Amino acid sequence: MTFFVRTKKKISGLLKALFRKRTFRIGIYGPPNAGKTTLANRIVRDWVGDAVGPVSEVPHETRRVRRKEDITITGQNGGSVTIDIVDTPGVTTKIDYNEFVEYGIEKEEAVKRAREATEGVAEAMHWLREDIDGVIYMLDSTQDPFQQVNIMLIGIIESRKLPVVIVANKNDLPDASAARIKSAFPQHPVISISGLEGNNVDELYEKMTTYFG
């Protein structure tokens, strides 16, 4: 093979790599029952017609990281981004099996779920430190955002210099307050939505195409 041919092939490969569509791994993080899987399911259904996993009022229903690949989101401005959605277990500083017992789950099963949830949190943190390109941080806007777990996770995200969009979820509920979340984390964009009802998710999609692209 001549030098010219080798050089031509090398340049061709570099150009293909340069213009290849990049996929961003976007992790959905937040405390338990903030609506992470509900939002993940909505994103996947809106753009792929599938789902990520089941949701429940029982805390820690998601106990393992779940990933849905190659979702292309297009905004009204014409921009687009291709992502892998990474739905993570709710992160908390303590998991007690009694949380499950309170929902009528037998003790043996509750202990098993608590163990799985603890392992799931460790897995989610590993992903955050190693494999995530950007974060959607979910908060229940009816709850106080000034909680230790939120401050800890936002700090880790900032230390990795990851782009983060904070979602103030459940704006369909009367006690919701996106303003309270904005005051807690003024350094990051905050978008108020209802993952369940679909309120304002188009604004979130628009932000994703510009912020994660």
MDTraj code that builds the backbone (N, CA, C; nanometers):
import mdtraj as md
import numpy as np

residues = "MET THR PHE PHE VAL ARG THR LYS LYS LYS ILE SER GLY LEU LEU LYS ALA LEU PHE ARG LYS ARG THR PHE ARG ILE GLY ILE TYR GLY PRO PRO ASN ALA GLY LYS THR THR LEU ALA ASN ARG ILE VAL ARG ASP TRP VAL GLY ASP ALA VAL GLY PRO VAL SER GLU VAL PRO HIS GLU THR ARG ARG VAL ARG ARG LYS GLU ASP ILE THR ILE THR GLY GLN ASN GLY GLY SER VAL THR ILE ASP ILE VAL ASP THR PRO GLY VAL THR THR LYS ILE ASP TYR ASN GLU PHE VAL GLU TYR GLY ILE GLU LYS GLU GLU ALA VAL LYS ARG ALA ARG GLU ALA THR GLU GLY VAL ALA GLU ALA MET HIS TRP LEU ARG GLU ASP ILE ASP GLY VAL ILE TYR MET LEU ASP SER THR GLN ASP PRO PHE GLN GLN VAL ASN ILE MET LEU ILE GLY ILE ILE GLU SER ARG LYS LEU PRO VAL VAL ILE VAL ALA ASN LYS ASN ASP LEU PRO ASP ALA SER ALA ALA ARG ILE LYS SER ALA PHE PRO GLN HIS PRO VAL ILE SER ILE SER GLY LEU GLU GLY ASN ASN VAL ASP GLU LEU TYR GLU LYS MET THR THR TYR PHE GLY".split()
xyz = np.array([
    [0.0859, -0.1192, 0.0000],
    [0.0000, 0.0000, 0.0000],
    [0.0895, 0.1241, 0.0000],
    [0.0634, 0.2137, -0.0910],
    [0.1472, 0.3333, -0.1010],
    [0.1194, 0.4289, 0.0129],
    [0.2156, 0.5200, 0.0346],
    [0.1989, 0.6223, 0.1391],
    [0.0740, 0.7061, 0.1134],
    [0.0477, 0.7373, -0.0147],
    [-0.0679, 0.8197, -0.0506],
    [-0.1986, 0.7507, -0.0127],
    [-0.2062, 0.6196, -0.0433],
    [-0.3293, 0.5453, -0.0129],
    [-0.3498, 0.5350, 0.1366],
    [-0.2394, 0.5055, 0.2091],
    [-0.2500, 0.4961, 0.3553],
    [-0.2953, 0.6285, 0.4152],
    [-0.2391, 0.7376, 0.3659],
    [-0.2757, 0.8705, 0.4171],
    [-0.4214, 0.9019, 0.3863],
    [-0.4673, 0.8668, 0.2654],
    [-0.6064, 0.8914, 0.2263],
    [-0.7026, 0.8140, 0.3161],
    [-0.6693, 0.6870, 0.3442],
    [-0.7549, 0.6059, 0.4309],
    [-0.7583, 0.6619, 0.5729],
    [-0.6433, 0.7084, 0.6205],
    [-0.6362, 0.7639, 0.7557],
    [-0.7207, 0.8902, 0.7673],
    [-0.7101, 0.9768, 0.6666],
    [-0.7898, 1.1006, 0.6672],
    [-0.9384, 1.0682, 0.6602],
    [-0.9749, 0.9697, 0.5759],
    [-1.1154, 0.9293, 0.5638],
    [-1.1697, 0.8801, 0.6972],
    [-1.0877, 0.7991, 0.7694],
    [-1.1301, 0.7492, 0.9003],
    [-1.1475, 0.8597, 1.0019],
    [-1.0572, 0.9571, 0.9977],
    [-1.0668, 1.0703, 1.0903],
    [-1.1916, 1.1530, 1.0634],
    [-1.2238, 1.1730, 0.9347],
    [-1.3431, 1.2500, 0.9000],
    [-1.4701, 1.1781, 0.9434],
    [-1.4733, 1.0464, 0.9254],
    [-1.5906, 0.9694, 0.9691],
    [-1.6082, 0.9787, 1.1196],
    [-1.4973, 0.9687, 1.1932],
    [-1.5043, 0.9790, 1.3389],
    [-1.5498, 1.1177, 1.3817],
    [-1.5036, 1.2195, 1.3072],
    [-1.5377, 1.3572, 1.3422],
    [-1.6866, 1.3837, 1.3269],
    [-1.7460, 1.3289, 1.2207],
    [-1.8858, 1.3595, 1.1907],
    [-1.9826, 1.2496, 1.2359],
    [-1.9285, 1.1470, 1.3030],
    [-2.0161, 1.0427, 1.3546],
    [-2.1057, 1.0979, 1.4649],
    [-2.2303, 1.0590, 1.4631],
    [-2.3259, 1.1029, 1.5646],
    [-2.2824, 1.0532, 1.7015],
    [-2.2663, 1.1449, 1.7967],
    [-2.2241, 1.1049, 1.9304],
    [-2.3476, 1.0782, 2.0166],
    [-2.3379, 0.9745, 2.0967],
    [-2.4447, 0.9427, 2.1902],
    [-2.4005, 0.9814, 2.3305],
    [-2.4842, 1.0585, 2.3997],
    [-2.4538, 1.1046, 2.5339],
    [-2.5281, 1.0180, 2.6353],
    [-2.4584, 0.9731, 2.7370],
    [-2.5214, 0.8961, 2.8445],
    [-2.5752, 0.9935, 2.9487],
    [-2.7068, 1.0031, 2.9556],
    [-2.7725, 1.0973, 3.0462],
    [-2.8357, 1.0193, 3.1617],
    [-2.7850, 1.0418, 3.2808],
    [-2.8372, 0.9750, 3.3981],
    [-2.9487, 1.0548, 3.4631],
    [-3.0558, 0.9873, 3.4994],
    [-3.1634, 1.0507, 3.5762],
    [-3.1409, 1.0140, 3.7227],
    [-3.1059, 1.1152, 3.8012],
    [-3.0719, 1.0956, 3.9421],
    [-3.1680, 1.1737, 4.0306],
    [-3.1673, 1.1393, 4.1597],
    [-3.2489, 1.2093, 4.2565],
    [-3.2886, 1.1164, 4.3694],
    [-3.3584, 1.1689, 4.4694],
    [-3.4012, 1.0863, 4.5824],
    [-3.5141, 0.9921, 4.5424],
    [-3.5469, 0.8946, 4.6285],
    [-3.6565, 0.8021, 4.5981],
    [-3.7897, 0.8749, 4.5784],
    [-3.8715, 0.8201, 4.4866],
    [-4.0079, 0.8695, 4.4606],
    [-4.0128, 1.0127, 4.4079],
    [-3.9043, 1.0578, 4.3447],
    [-3.9065, 1.1900, 4.2824],
    [-3.9713, 1.1860, 4.1448],
    [-3.9852, 1.0655, 4.0877],
    [-4.0472, 1.0508, 3.9562],
    [-3.9480, 1.0200, 3.8460],
    [-3.8338, 0.9615, 3.8809],
    [-3.7288, 0.9358, 3.7816],
    [-3.7737, 0.8374, 3.6741],
    [-3.8288, 0.7236, 3.7159],
    [-3.8701, 0.6233, 3.6177],
    [-3.9903, 0.6712, 3.5377],
    [-4.0786, 0.7472, 3.6005],
    [-4.1923, 0.8046, 3.5274],
    [-4.1428, 0.8931, 3.4137],
    [-4.0423, 0.9765, 3.4427],
    [-3.9869, 1.0619, 3.3377],
    [-3.9121, 0.9789, 3.2338],
    [-3.8321, 0.8815, 3.2785],
    [-3.7599, 0.7971, 3.1831],
    [-3.8570, 0.7279, 3.0880],
    [-3.9668, 0.6747, 3.1417],
    [-4.0676, 0.6098, 3.0578],
    [-4.1294, 0.7073, 2.9593],
    [-4.1567, 0.8295, 3.0044],
    [-4.2170, 0.9295, 2.9155],
    [-4.1216, 0.9641, 2.8020],
    [-3.9948, 0.9864, 2.8334],
    [-3.8977, 1.0190, 2.7290],
    [-3.8892, 0.9060, 2.6268],
    [-3.8796, 0.7837, 2.6760],
    [-3.8648, 0.6700, 2.5848],
    [-3.9913, 0.6501, 2.5022],
    [-4.1076, 0.6624, 2.5644],
    [-4.2334, 0.6452, 2.4902],
    [-4.2514, 0.7557, 2.3863],
    [-4.2174, 0.8789, 2.4219],
    [-4.2352, 0.9909, 2.3292],
    [-4.1482, 0.9772, 2.2055],
    [-4.0290, 0.9212, 2.2201],
    [-3.9326, 0.9217, 2.1100],
    [-3.9033, 0.7835, 2.0524],
    [-3.9359, 0.6774, 2.1244],
    [-3.9085, 0.5421, 2.0753],
    [-4.0335, 0.4554, 2.0758],
    [-4.1282, 0.4860, 2.1646],
    [-4.2501, 0.4074, 2.1737],
    [-4.2369, 0.2857, 2.2615],
    [-4.1449, 0.2913, 2.3571],
    [-4.1183, 0.1774, 2.4446],
    [-4.1275, 0.2259, 2.5888],
    [-4.0695, 0.1523, 2.6826],
    [-4.0669, 0.1933, 2.8231],
    [-3.9392, 0.1408, 2.8868],
    [-3.9044, 0.1986, 3.0007],
    [-3.7836, 0.1592, 3.0720],
    [-3.8155, 0.0577, 3.1815],
    [-3.9174, 0.0864, 3.2628],
    [-3.9486, -0.0044, 3.3724],
    [-4.0741, 0.0367, 3.4454],
    [-4.1175, -0.0440, 3.5429],
    [-4.2408, -0.0170, 3.6176],
    [-4.2220, 0.0932, 3.7212],
    [-4.3317, 0.1589, 3.7558],
    [-4.3305, 0.2601, 3.8612],
    [-4.4264, 0.2163, 3.9710],
    [-4.4052, 0.2704, 4.0909],
    [-4.4872, 0.2331, 4.2058],
    [-4.4773, 0.3409, 4.3113],
    [-4.5796, 0.3503, 4.3960],
    [-4.5716, 0.4422, 4.5088],
    [-4.4796, 0.3893, 4.6182],
    [-4.4483, 0.2595, 4.6126],
    [-4.3554, 0.2004, 4.7091],
    [-4.2160, 0.2537, 4.6806],
    [-4.1437, 0.3032, 4.7812],
    [-4.0094, 0.3562, 4.7563],
    [-3.9146, 0.2483, 4.7052],
    [-3.8156, 0.2916, 4.6280],
    [-3.7110, 0.2023, 4.5762],
    [-3.7664, 0.0935, 4.4850],
    [-3.8682, 0.1276, 4.4069],
    [-3.9181, 0.0309, 4.3093],
    [-3.8077, -0.0002, 4.2070],
    [-3.7320, 0.1037, 4.1697],
    [-3.6155, 0.0834, 4.0837],
    [-3.4959, 0.0543, 4.1727],
    [-3.4445, -0.0687, 4.1639],
    [-3.3338, -0.1078, 4.2520],
    [-3.2084, -0.1462, 4.1736],
    [-3.2145, -0.1362, 4.0415],
    [-3.0974, -0.1540, 3.9571],
    [-3.0963, -0.0453, 3.8509],
    [-2.9774, -0.0109, 3.8051],
    [-2.9666, 0.0851, 3.6957],
    [-3.0235, 0.0218, 3.5691],
    [-3.1080, 0.0991, 3.4979],
    [-3.1650, 0.0512, 3.3724],
    [-3.1320, 0.1513, 3.2624],
    [-3.0977, 0.1009, 3.1467],
    [-3.0482, 0.1851, 3.0372],
    [-3.1270, 0.1590, 2.9098],
    [-3.1654, 0.2649, 2.8424],
    [-3.2302, 0.2557, 2.7109],
    [-3.1468, 0.3363, 2.6126],
    [-3.1028, 0.2718, 2.5055],
    [-3.0018, 0.3299, 2.4185],
    [-3.0612, 0.3961, 2.2947],
    [-2.9816, 0.4891, 2.2403],
    [-3.0051, 0.5506, 2.1086],
    [-3.1430, 0.6144, 2.0947],
    [-3.1699, 0.7104, 2.1805],
    [-3.2934, 0.7885, 2.1733],
    [-3.2581, 0.9261, 2.1173],
    [-3.3119, 0.9590, 2.0020],
    [-3.2849, 1.0898, 1.9415],
    [-3.4004, 1.1837, 1.9724],
    [-3.3674, 1.2932, 2.0409],
    [-3.4652, 1.3950, 2.0801],
    [-3.4448, 1.5170, 1.9922],
    [-3.5534, 1.5676, 1.9369],
    [-3.5473, 1.6851, 1.8503],
    [-3.6279, 1.7981, 1.9122],
    [-3.5667, 1.9155, 1.9188],
    [-3.6356, 2.0316, 1.9754],
    [-3.7074, 2.1126, 1.8688],
    [-3.7909, 2.2042, 1.9116],
    [-3.8650, 2.2880, 1.8182],
    [-3.7732, 2.3822, 1.7414],
    [-3.6539, 2.4053, 1.7951],
    [-3.5575, 2.4913, 1.7268],
    [-3.4795, 2.4185, 1.6194],
    [-3.5084, 2.2893, 1.6002],
    [-3.4408, 2.2104, 1.4989],
    [-3.3191, 2.1367, 1.5489],
    [-3.2746, 2.1674, 1.6687],
    [-3.1610, 2.0966, 1.7256],
    [-3.2009, 1.9577, 1.7702],
    [-3.1022, 1.8696, 1.7801],
    [-3.1311, 1.7339, 1.8247],
    [-3.0125, 1.6802, 1.9030],
    [-3.0387, 1.5785, 1.9821],
    [-2.9340, 1.5109, 2.0576],
    [-2.9719, 1.3640, 2.0678],
    [-2.8737, 1.2765, 2.0542],
    [-2.8959, 1.1336, 2.0690],
    [-2.8390, 1.0903, 2.2034],
    [-2.9229, 1.0251, 2.2831],
    [-2.8839, 0.9922, 2.4198],
    [-2.9122, 0.8455, 2.4522],
    [-2.8415, 0.7966, 2.5512],
    [-2.8823, 0.6768, 2.6238],
    [-2.9397, 0.7250, 2.7561],
    [-3.0627, 0.6890, 2.7861],
    [-3.1225, 0.7240, 2.9141],
    [-3.0814, 0.6193, 3.0167],
    [-3.0259, 0.6657, 3.1280],
    [-2.9846, 0.5773, 3.2363],
    [-3.0718, 0.6083, 3.3573],
    [-3.1686, 0.5212, 3.3827],
    [-3.2612, 0.5386, 3.4953],
    [-3.1988, 0.4740, 3.6184],
    [-3.1816, 0.5511, 3.7247],
    [-3.1084, 0.5016, 3.8412],
    [-3.1985, 0.4877, 3.9630],
    [-3.1599, 0.4010, 4.0565],
    [-3.2341, 0.3916, 4.1835],
    [-3.2268, 0.5230, 4.2604],
    [-3.3296, 0.5477, 4.3399],
    [-3.3295, 0.6665, 4.4239],
    [-3.2151, 0.6628, 4.5233],
    [-3.1381, 0.7700, 4.5269],
    [-3.0226, 0.7754, 4.6161],
    [-3.0649, 0.8365, 4.7495],
    [-3.0277, 0.7702, 4.8561],
    [-3.0591, 0.8179, 4.9904],
    [-2.9450, 0.7793, 5.0825],
    [-2.9364, 0.8447, 5.1972],
    [-2.8266, 0.8167, 5.2901],
    [-2.8549, 0.6940, 5.3760],
    [-2.9806, 0.6475, 5.3784],
    [-3.0144, 0.5312, 5.4609],
    [-3.1341, 0.4594, 5.4024],
    [-3.1251, 0.3267, 5.3948],
    [-3.2364, 0.2443, 5.3477],
    [-3.2729, 0.1458, 5.4579],
    [-3.3968, 0.1547, 5.5046],
    [-3.4457, 0.0722, 5.6146],
    [-3.5555, -0.0197, 5.5611],
    [-3.5477, -0.1474, 5.5928],
    [-3.6490, -0.2411, 5.5417],
    [-3.7893, -0.2045, 5.5896],
    [-3.7978, -0.1294, 5.7013],
    [-3.9298, -0.0895, 5.7514],
    [-4.0034, 0.0027, 5.6546],
    [-3.9289, 0.0687, 5.5664],
    [-3.9934, 0.1506, 5.4632],
    [-4.0860, 0.0648, 5.3771],
    [-4.0448, -0.0588, 5.3508],
    [-4.1251, -0.1491, 5.2685],
    [-4.2368, -0.2138, 5.3513],
    [-4.2071, -0.2441, 5.4774],
    [-4.3078, -0.3042, 5.5655],
    [-4.4291, -0.2127, 5.5775],
    [-4.4035, -0.0816, 5.5786],
    [-4.5127, 0.0152, 5.5907],
    [-4.6113, 0.0066, 5.4745],
    [-4.5672, -0.0510, 5.3625],
    [-4.6553, -0.0659, 5.2466],
    [-4.7138, -0.2069, 5.2379],
    [-4.7069, -0.2807, 5.3481],
    [-4.7700, -0.4117, 5.3536],
    [-4.6855, -0.5254, 5.3005],
    [-4.5573, -0.5015, 5.2793],
    [-4.4683, -0.6058, 5.2297],
    [-4.4162, -0.6876, 5.3476],
    [-4.4138, -0.8193, 5.3318],
    [-4.3674, -0.9073, 5.4397],
    [-4.2203, -0.8792, 5.4720],
    [-4.1821, -0.9062, 5.5984],
    [-4.0491, -0.8690, 5.6449],
    [-3.9384, -0.9312, 5.5601],
    [-3.9494, -1.0591, 5.5296],
    [-3.8432, -1.1252, 5.4533],
    [-3.8226, -1.0580, 5.3174],
    [-3.9335, -1.0309, 5.2503],
    [-3.9256, -0.9625, 5.1210],
    [-3.8751, -0.8198, 5.1390],
    [-3.9167, -0.7539, 5.2470],
    [-3.8735, -0.6166, 5.2738],
    [-3.7226, -0.6090, 5.2952],
    [-3.6688, -0.7048, 5.3693],
    [-3.5237, -0.7093, 5.3926],
    [-3.4499, -0.7310, 5.2605],
    [-3.5042, -0.8199, 5.1773],
    [-3.4439, -0.8456, 5.0464],
    [-3.4445, -0.7194, 4.9608],
    [-3.5559, -0.6493, 4.9591],
    [-3.5650, -0.5264, 4.8796],
    [-3.4696, -0.4196, 4.9317],
    [-3.4580, -0.4097, 5.0623],
    [-3.3673, -0.3112, 5.1206],
    [-3.2230, -0.3401, 5.0797],
    [-3.1859, -0.4675, 5.0810],
    [-3.0508, -0.5056, 5.0390],
    [-3.0291, -0.4721, 4.8907],
    [-3.1270, -0.5060, 4.8079],
    [-3.1159, -0.4758, 4.6650],
    [-3.1086, -0.3261, 4.6404],
    [-3.1874, -0.2488, 4.7159],
    [-3.1870, -0.1029, 4.6995],
    [-3.0516, -0.0445, 4.7379],
    [-2.9912, -0.0979, 4.8448],
    [-2.8593, -0.0513, 4.8872],
    [-2.7556, -0.0798, 4.7793],
    [-2.7611, -0.1989, 4.7216],
    [-2.6699, -0.2335, 4.6122],
    [-2.6953, -0.1449, 4.4906],
    [-2.8217, -0.1119, 4.4666],
    [-2.8570, -0.0263, 4.3535],
    [-2.8024, 0.1140, 4.3685],
    [-2.8040, 0.1666, 4.4903],
    [-2.7478, 0.2996, 4.5145],
    [-2.5982, 0.2991, 4.4844],
    [-2.5280, 0.1945, 4.5294],
    [-2.3846, 0.1836, 4.5014],
    [-2.3587, 0.1781, 4.3509],
    [-2.4424, 0.1036, 4.2790],
    [-2.4284, 0.0940, 4.1341],
    [-2.4514, 0.2300, 4.0682],
    [-2.5551, 0.3024, 4.1141],
    [-2.5849, 0.4342, 4.0586],
    [-2.4684, 0.5306, 4.0799],
    [-2.4071, 0.5258, 4.1968],
    [-2.2947, 0.6142, 4.2262],
    [-2.1736, 0.5790, 4.1400],
    [-2.1546, 0.4502, 4.1128],
    [-2.0448, 0.4094, 4.0247],
    [-2.0656, 0.4677, 3.8849],
    [-2.1870, 0.4575, 3.8346],
    [-2.2179, 0.5154, 3.7034],
    [-2.1907, 0.6647, 3.7028],
    [-2.2307, 0.7329, 3.8085],
    [-2.2144, 0.8782, 3.8143],
    [-2.0664, 0.9168, 3.8098],
    [-1.9847, 0.8391, 3.8758],
    [-1.8418, 0.8725, 3.8835],
    [-1.7647, 0.8292, 3.7589],
    [-1.8195, 0.7341, 3.6819],
    [-1.7400, 0.6759, 3.5737],
    [-1.8019, 0.6898, 3.4337],
    [-1.9338, 0.6816, 3.4208],
    [-1.9929, 0.6545, 3.2896],
    [-2.1001, 0.7530, 3.2425],
    [-2.1228, 0.8591, 3.3145],
    [-2.2316, 0.9518, 3.2809],
    [-2.1755, 1.0786, 3.2168],
    [-2.2426, 1.1258, 3.1087],
    [-2.1997, 1.2477, 3.0394],
    [-2.2793, 1.3701, 3.0814],
    [-2.3964, 1.3507, 3.1375],
    [-2.4819, 1.4597, 3.1810],
    [-2.5909, 1.4065, 3.2720],
    [-2.6539, 1.4964, 3.3467],
    [-2.7500, 1.4533, 3.4491],
    [-2.8797, 1.5325, 3.4397],
    [-2.9901, 1.4596, 3.4461],
    [-3.1196, 1.5198, 3.4793],
    [-3.1426, 1.4885, 3.6262],
    [-3.1461, 1.5936, 3.7087],
    [-3.1624, 1.5711, 3.8521],
    [-3.3071, 1.5975, 3.8891],
    [-3.3760, 1.4921, 3.9324],
    [-3.5190, 1.4986, 3.9591],
    [-3.5463, 1.5312, 4.1049],
    [-3.6350, 1.6277, 4.1253],
    [-3.6800, 1.6608, 4.2596],
    [-3.8322, 1.6696, 4.2620],
    [-3.8912, 1.6175, 4.3668],
    [-4.0340, 1.6323, 4.3917],
    [-4.0559, 1.7751, 4.4403],
    [-4.1240, 1.8559, 4.3606],
    [-4.1359, 1.9987, 4.3934],
    [-4.2348, 2.0263, 4.5061],
    [-4.2955, 1.9195, 4.5612],
    [-4.3773, 1.9390, 4.6814],
    [-4.2938, 1.9207, 4.8078],
    [-4.1674, 1.8768, 4.7916],
    [-4.0824, 1.8474, 4.9057],
    [-3.9737, 1.9541, 4.9225],
    [-3.9150, 1.9581, 5.0408],
    [-3.8058, 2.0503, 5.0698],
    [-3.6799, 2.0067, 4.9941],
    [-3.6237, 2.0916, 4.9061],
    [-3.5046, 2.0510, 4.8310],
    [-3.3767, 2.0560, 4.9141],
    [-3.3799, 2.1249, 5.0291],
    [-3.2598, 2.1399, 5.1123],
    [-3.2396, 2.0152, 5.1983],
    [-3.2092, 1.9042, 5.1312],
    [-3.1837, 1.7789, 5.2002],
    [-3.0408, 1.7351, 5.1735],
    [-2.9836, 1.6635, 5.2692],
    [-2.8430, 1.6243, 5.2617],
    [-2.8113, 1.5498, 5.1329],
    [-2.8985, 1.4576, 5.0926],
    [-2.8698, 1.3766, 4.9749],
    [-2.8634, 1.4633, 4.8497],
    [-2.9492, 1.5650, 4.8394],
    [-2.9489, 1.6527, 4.7226],
    [-2.8212, 1.7360, 4.7171],
    [-2.7832, 1.7917, 4.8300],
    [-2.6616, 1.8733, 4.8351],
    [-2.5393, 1.7875, 4.8028],
    [-2.5373, 1.6640, 4.8545],
    [-2.4256, 1.5732, 4.8282],
    [-2.4154, 1.5389, 4.6801],
    [-2.5285, 1.5003, 4.6191],
    [-2.5261, 1.4571, 4.4804],
    [-2.4945, 1.5720, 4.3851],
    [-2.5549, 1.6873, 4.4094],
    [-2.5248, 1.8023, 4.3250],
    [-2.3767, 1.8375, 4.3356],
    [-2.3209, 1.8242, 4.4553],
    [-2.1782, 1.8506, 4.4740],
    [-2.0918, 1.7550, 4.3933],
    [-2.1281, 1.6261, 4.3912],
    [-2.0532, 1.5272, 4.3129],
    [-2.0642, 1.5575, 4.1638],
    [-2.1842, 1.5919, 4.1198],
    [-2.2059, 1.6257, 3.9787],
    [-2.1212, 1.7461, 3.9393],
    [-2.1189, 1.8468, 4.0253],
    [-2.0397, 1.9669, 3.9970],
    [-1.8907, 1.9368, 3.9974],
    [-1.8470, 1.8496, 4.0862],
    [-1.7046, 1.8160, 4.0926],
    [-1.6580, 1.7451, 3.9656],
    [-1.7481, 1.6740, 3.8997],
    [-1.7157, 1.6083, 3.7732],
    [-1.7378, 1.6996, 3.6534],
    [-1.7882, 1.8221, 3.6820],
    [-1.8136, 1.9211, 3.5763],
    [-1.9106, 1.8678, 3.4703],
    [-2.0111, 1.7950, 3.5167],
    [-2.1131, 1.7429, 3.4269],
    [-2.2238, 1.8456, 3.4077],
    [-2.2748, 1.8595, 3.2849],
    [-2.3931, 1.9438, 3.2671],
    [-2.5117, 1.8816, 3.3389],
    [-2.5875, 1.9641, 3.4100],
    [-2.7019, 1.9132, 3.4858],
    [-2.8221, 2.0040, 3.4661],
    [-2.9351, 1.9444, 3.4378],
    [-3.0637, 2.0146, 3.4355],
    [-3.1444, 1.9629, 3.5532],
    [-3.1885, 2.0541, 3.6391],
    [-3.2704, 2.0144, 3.7534],
    [-3.4177, 2.0216, 3.7137],
    [-3.4876, 1.9120, 3.7370],
    [-3.6292, 1.9049, 3.7030],
    [-3.7114, 1.9115, 3.8308],
    [-3.7952, 2.0133, 3.8387],
    [-3.8899, 2.0278, 3.9494],
    [-4.0168, 1.9528, 3.9099],
    [-4.0273, 1.8291, 3.9527],
    [-4.1349, 1.7418, 3.9071],
    [-4.2621, 1.7578, 3.9913],
    [-4.3709, 1.7047, 3.9366],
    [-4.5021, 1.7000, 4.0028],
    [-4.5668, 1.8371, 4.0134],
    [-4.5522, 1.9198, 3.9076],
    [-4.6151, 2.0524, 3.9112],
    [-4.7657, 2.0464, 3.8938],
    [-4.8200, 1.9239, 3.8788],
    [-4.9652, 1.9070, 3.8742],
    [-5.0269, 1.9022, 4.0137],
    [-4.9418, 1.8980, 4.1178],
    [-4.9912, 1.8901, 4.2551],
    [-5.0000, 2.0291, 4.3185],
    [-5.0978, 2.0504, 4.4058],
    [-5.1215, 2.1853, 4.4598],
    [-5.0069, 2.2411, 4.5440],
    [-4.9287, 2.1562, 4.6085],
    [-4.8202, 2.2051, 4.6942],
    [-4.6880, 2.2221, 4.6207],
    [-4.6887, 2.2053, 4.4901],
    [-4.5637, 2.2136, 4.4135],
    [-4.5089, 2.3560, 4.4142],
    [-4.3774, 2.3666, 4.4233],
    [-4.3113, 2.4973, 4.4210],
    [-4.1764, 2.4865, 4.3513],
    [-4.1755, 2.5197, 4.2228],
    [-4.0484, 2.5220, 4.1491],
    [-3.9595, 2.6340, 4.1997],
    [-4.0198, 2.7429, 4.2485],
    [-3.9416, 2.8570, 4.2982],
    [-3.8533, 2.8162, 4.4157],
    [-3.9041, 2.7266, 4.4989],
    [-3.8266, 2.6800, 4.6141],
    [-3.7027, 2.6043, 4.5679],
    [-3.7162, 2.5269, 4.4603],
    [-3.6026, 2.4525, 4.4065],
    [-3.5045, 2.5461, 4.3381],
    [-3.5564, 2.6458, 4.2673],
    [-3.4672, 2.7437, 4.2030],
    [-3.3852, 2.8201, 4.3059],
    [-3.4454, 2.8494, 4.4189],
    [-3.3720, 2.9214, 4.5237],
    [-3.2657, 2.8329, 4.5880],
    [-3.2889, 2.7007, 4.5876],
    [-3.1921, 2.6085, 4.6464],
    [-3.0711, 2.5881, 4.5556],
    [-3.0954, 2.5870, 4.4242],
    [-2.9869, 2.5595, 4.3289],
    [-2.9887, 2.6621, 4.2145],
    [-2.9615, 2.7878, 4.2475],
    [-2.9709, 2.8934, 4.1452],
    [-2.8635, 2.8833, 4.0376],
    [-2.7602, 2.8046, 4.0601],
    [-2.6501, 2.7940, 3.9645],
    [-2.6806, 2.7014, 3.8480],
    [-2.7973, 2.6338, 3.8525],
    [-2.8314, 2.5387, 3.7471],
    [-2.9699, 2.5695, 3.6898],
    [-2.9922, 2.5358, 3.5617],
    [-3.1263, 2.5542, 3.5050],
    [-3.2269, 2.4626, 3.5737],
    [-3.3443, 2.5166, 3.6033],
    [-3.4519, 2.4404, 3.6668],
    [-3.5748, 2.4467, 3.5766],
    [-3.6306, 2.3319, 3.5448],
    [-3.7497, 2.3248, 3.4607],
    [-3.8594, 2.2538, 3.5368],
    [-3.9748, 2.3176, 3.5442],
    [-4.0892, 2.2634, 3.6166],
    [-4.1742, 2.1796, 3.5221],
    [-4.1977, 2.0523, 3.5589],
    [-4.2767, 1.9631, 3.4740],
    [-4.3687, 1.8760, 3.5602],
    [-4.4548, 1.8038, 3.4921],
    [-4.5210, 1.6874, 3.5504],
    [-4.4887, 1.5699, 3.4605],
    [-4.4018, 1.4809, 3.5093],
    [-4.3694, 1.3628, 3.4311],
    [-4.4906, 1.2743, 3.4092],
    [-4.5828, 1.2748, 3.5067],
    [-4.7031, 1.1923, 3.4973],
    [-4.8008, 1.2478, 3.3945],
    [-4.8276, 1.3780, 3.4016],
    [-4.9259, 1.4412, 3.3137],
    [-4.8655, 1.4895, 3.1817],
    [-4.7332, 1.5072, 3.1788],
    [-4.6688, 1.5571, 3.0572],
    [-4.6588, 1.7075, 3.0499],
    [-4.6971, 1.7768, 3.1577],
    [-4.6913, 1.9227, 3.1565],
    [-4.5482, 1.9715, 3.1333],
    [-4.5285, 2.0546, 3.0328],
    [-4.4034, 2.1275, 3.0120],
    [-4.2852, 2.0383, 2.9727],
    [-4.3088, 1.9139, 2.9344],
    [-4.1949, 1.8286, 2.8979],
    [-4.1287, 1.8770, 2.7691],
    [-4.2039, 1.9490, 2.6832],
    [-4.1433, 2.0016, 2.5605],
    [-4.0314, 2.1000, 2.5937],
    [-4.0489, 2.1774, 2.6993],
    [-3.9422, 2.2693, 2.7400],
    [-3.8196, 2.1914, 2.7860],
    [-3.8424, 2.0809, 2.8550],
    [-3.7308, 1.9969, 2.8964],
    [-3.6584, 1.9404, 2.7748],
    [-3.7331, 1.8915, 2.6765],
    [-3.6706, 1.8376, 2.5558],
    [-3.5879, 1.9451, 2.4854],
    [-3.6411, 2.0650, 2.4788],
    [-3.5688, 2.1755, 2.4144],
    [-3.4370, 2.2018, 2.4861],
    [-3.4429, 2.2033, 2.6190],
    [-3.3224, 2.2258, 2.6976],
    [-3.2222, 2.1119, 2.6767],
    [-3.2698, 1.9900, 2.6681],
    [-3.1808, 1.8761, 2.6482],
    [-3.1050, 1.8856, 2.5169],
    [-3.1708, 1.9328, 2.4101],
    [-3.1046, 1.9398, 2.2797],
    [-2.9939, 2.0436, 2.2778],
    [-3.0046, 2.1463, 2.3611],
    [-2.9028, 2.2517, 2.3612],
    [-2.7990, 2.2300, 2.4715],
    [-2.8407, 2.1705, 2.5807],
    [-2.7544, 2.1592, 2.6978],
    [-2.6676, 2.0343, 2.6939],
    [-2.7213, 1.9264, 2.6373],
    [-2.6482, 1.8001, 2.6326],
    [-2.5895, 1.7720, 2.4956],
    [-2.6177, 1.8550, 2.3975],
    [-2.5698, 1.8299, 2.2617],
    [-2.4248, 1.8729, 2.2410],
])
top = md.Topology()
chain = top.add_chain()
for i, resn in enumerate(residues, 1):
    res = top.add_residue(resn, chain, resSeq=i)
    for name in ("N", "CA", "C"):
        top.add_atom(name, md.element.get_by_symbol(name[0]), res)
traj = md.Trajectory(xyz[None], top)
